């Protein structure tokens, strides 16, 4: 409900903005020969209003479109950059309350030194930001050099510009503070600055709540998916934590292949659940120590389709069911269940296929011991362009040799 109200407010602001622009244009047409300081003032005000609308739209779009994919840290940085641009502030910071330590920490900033970012810790009620957080009221500091609380806020004597501390609240409960320094080209903050920043702070709070909601839902989904994966591994006991190992590498490989951010968690889920269809396969076949008969192999080949039938009705899993359905397809078209080839196979399925095969080769099976790293690598290379996507194999082996380093943006 709150988020819908926020959307209505943004729409109304754009409608009012369009009306103001029209009135301003008409005024210029009527009084173009009598332009004075008031026209310049109106033009400046409109410019700020236009910037506000752009900032609000940016933040609102994050809440609507990207709340499930954007990291809180990136969102915080967007807020600081938008706020600084809105009032031409040379630097600023966004502090978030750490409920465990009960202190405010800088979560995002512009033109603030790393030393200050790492060392600034403010208790509620202490310093300027701490008082703004505790009281829930905006605080102006016009002369930091004369304010004894200033040192407790920033800790740097040379940073003496006037600034404003705006509490960020949701349902009247503060969760952070937005601090912005005054441009040296301005004498003071204006009423418009305060009004614009207050609107921006409100939109920020609502969008952040939406991001946290997505994170909470995703954590719940992930726990459910992990439970399903454990059921699979229990059914096919020789694999151990096969699904868990596959998951760890699948997301990193997807990042290396530059898959869209919103697809990364789907690849992760697919890696966890790619063998869920084995729930419908006879356990005796799965654990058979010898070679499978033709009939038994045909039974095993049913597990991708069974997995698809299980997962496709679950809406939040999105394209995961397709990745599970096609993870046994071969790049040359000789796989199953549909004989897809090349780019016809979803990239997520091609990633899972490579990781699945690698883990199978590197694990003990009922009928053989695990293959060495060298032999497994050789098998992947031999299968490149046949069973596996060459691009995926190249990226996988690169990461394997590098020890699976974290993704660098």
C-alpha positions, -999 to 999 in steps of 0.1 A, spaced: 0 0 0 28 24 9 46 16 -23 15 22 -44 11 56 -27 47 64 -34 41 56 -71 10 79 -72 31 107 -56 57 103 -83 31 104 -111 15 134 -96 48 152 -93 54 145 -130 19 158 -139 25 190 -118 59 193 -133 45 192 -168 19 219 -159 46 241 -143 68 238 -174 39 248 -196 30 278 -174 67 288 -174 69 286 -212 38 307 -215 52 333 -191 84 335 -211 64 340 -243 43 368 -227 71 386 -209 101 378 -230 108 415 -235 105 422 -197 127 394 -184 140 402 -149 155 384 -119 122 367 -111 123 349 -145 158 337 -136 146 326 -102 117 307 -117 140 291 -142 163 280 -114 135 266 -94 121 247 -124 156 233 -131 158 219 -95 123 205 -97 132 188 -130 163 173 -113 142 161 -84 118 143 -107 147 126 -124 162 115 -91 128 103 -78 122 83 -110 156 67 -108 151 56 -72 115 46 -78 125 25 -108 150 6 -86 122 -2 -63 99 -14 -90 122 -30 -116 155 -38 -99 147 -44 -62 153 -81 -67 187 -77 -83 204 -45 -70 226 -47 -40 219 -24 -11 254 -9 -13 248 1 -50 214 16 -41 229 36 -12 255 50 -37 228 60 -61 210 79 -34 241 98 -23 250 107 -59 214 118 -66 212 139 -35 245 156 -41 236 164 -77 202 177 -66 215 205 -44 250 208 -60 267 194 -29 304 187 -33 303 157 -9 280 137 12 274 104 29 246 80 38 249 64 72 229 32 82 222 21 117 238 -12 127 212 -26 150 237 -52 165 264 -27 174 239 1 179 259 26 159 257 45 126 282 36 99 289 52 65 273 29 39 279 51 8 297 84 2 309 110 -23 343 126 -19 348 113 17 382 97 24 384 59 30 400 66 64 369 85 75 346 59 60 363 31 79 367 49 112 334 68 116 311 51 141 284 72 157 262 62 186 225 74 184 223 107 202 260 116 198 273 140 172 252 157 146 242 126 127 235 107 159 212 135 171 194 136 138 189 99 139 177 99 175 154 129 173 141 121 138 146 158 129 167 175 102 197 194 116 215 223 99 251 230 109 260 265 96 294 268 113 310 234 120 341 250 134 321 264 163 300 233 168 315 210 195 295 180 182 309 182 147 341 163 155 320 134 166 303 133 133 331 133 107 363 133 127 383 154 102 392 189 111 398 201 76 363 193 65 346 224 78 318 232 53 283 237 66 261 206 61 227 192 67 218 159 84 185 144 73 171 113 91 159 85 69 127 70 84 102 44 76 69 43 95 84 70 117 112 47 127 147 60 118 172 36 101 198 60 88 210 96 81 218 114 49 245 140 53 252 166 26 278 194 26 270 229 13 286 240 -19 311 269 -15 292 287 -43 262 289 -20 257 309 11 232 285 27 208 257 21 174 269 8 139 260 16 138 243 -18 168 222 -9 152 210 23 118 202 5 135 184 -23 158 164 0 128 155 22 110 140 -8 141 122 -19 146 108 16 110 95 18 113 77 -16 146 63 -5 131 47 26 102 31 8 125 17 -20 149 3 6 120 -15 23 111 -30 -10 147 -42 -15 148 -57 20 115 -75 13 130 -90 -19 160 -101 1 139 -117 27 118 -136 1 149 -147 -17 165 -160 14 133 -180 21 132 -193 -14 169 -203 -12 163 -222 20 134 -240 4 155 -248 -27 184 -261 -5 160 -284 13 148 -298 -20 185 -303 -30 192 -322 2 163 -345 -6 178 -352 -40 212 -360 -26 196 -383 0 179 -401 -29 211 -405 -49 234 -412 -20 267 -416 -39 267 -379 -50 272 -365 -15 267 -328 -16 267 -327 -54 240 -300 -56 257 -278 -32 290 -280 -51 273 -273 -83 256 -243 -69 289 -228 -57 304 -228 -91 273 -222 -113 268 -186 -102 304 -177 -105 306 -192 -140 275 -173 -150 291 -141 -138 322 -149 -159 300 -153 -189 284 -120 -182 248 -132 -178 223 -105 -167 223 -99 -130 186 -110 -127 195 -144 -142 223 -152 -117 201 -166 -89 181 -186 -114 213 -203 -126 222 -209 -89 188 -225 -83 190 -246 -114 224 -260 -103 209 -269 -69 178 -285 -85 190 -299 -118 186 -335 -106 153 -331 -87 136 -353 -112 156 -382 -98 130 -383 -70 108 -401 -95 135 -426 -105 139 -461 -88 166 -458 -62 179 -492 -72 188 -478 -106 204 -447 -92 227 -467 -68 234 -497 -92 271 -504 -90 274 -519 -125 265 -508 -160 229 -499 -166 208 -518 -191 192 -500 -220 159 -500 -202 174 -486 -170 192 -459 -190 159 -449 -206 144 -446 -171 173 -424 -160 168 -401 -191 133 -393 -178 146 -372 -148 149 -338 -166 113 -340 -178 102 -351 -143 121 -322 -128 105 -298 -152 70 -311 -142 78 -305 -106 93 -270 -110 73 -254 -138 42 -246 -116 64 -227 -91 62 -192 -104 91 -176 -85 116 -201 -100 111 -184 -134 133 -200 -161 148 -225 -137 125 -253 -149 137 -247 -185 174 -250 -174 166 -282 -155 147 -296 -185 176 -291 -209 207 -297 -188 213 -330 -205 211 -316 -240 244 -318 -260 259 -288 -278 259 -309 -310 223 -319 -307 228 -355 -296 215 -351 -260 181 -354 -245 151 -349 -240 145 -329 -272 178 -330 -291 184 -292 -290 218 -279 -301 240 -249 -298 222 -216 -289 189 -234 -288 199 -247 -254 195 -220 -227 228 -207 -215 219 -216 -179 214 -252 -189 248 -253 -208 265 -240 -176 248 -266 -154 257 -293 -179 294 -285 -178 295 -282 -140 274 -314 -136 297 -334 -158 328 -320 -140 315 -329 -106 305 -364 -117 340 -370 -131 356 -357 -99 334 -378 -76 335 -414 -66 308 -434 -84 293 -468 -75 313 -483 -104 346 -463 -103 368 -439 -83 370 -402 -90 390 -391 -120 421 -369 -115 419 -332 -123 441 -337 -154 419 -364 -168 387 -345 -160 401 -314 -177 411 -335 -208 375 -349 -210 360 -314 -209 383 -303 -237 375 -334 -258 338 -328 -252 340 -291 -261 318 -284 -292 303 -319 -289 287 -324 -255 296 -290 -241 295 -253 -252 331 -244 -261 327 -209 -245 314 -224 -213 343 -249 -212 369 -222 -217 355 -200 -189 351 -230 -166 387 -241 -171 400 -206 -166 382 -203 -133 393 -238 -122 430 -230 -128 426 -196 -110 410 -213 -80 375 -197 -85 383 -161 -75 355 -137 -67 339 -118 -96 354 -84 -102 330 -59 -117 
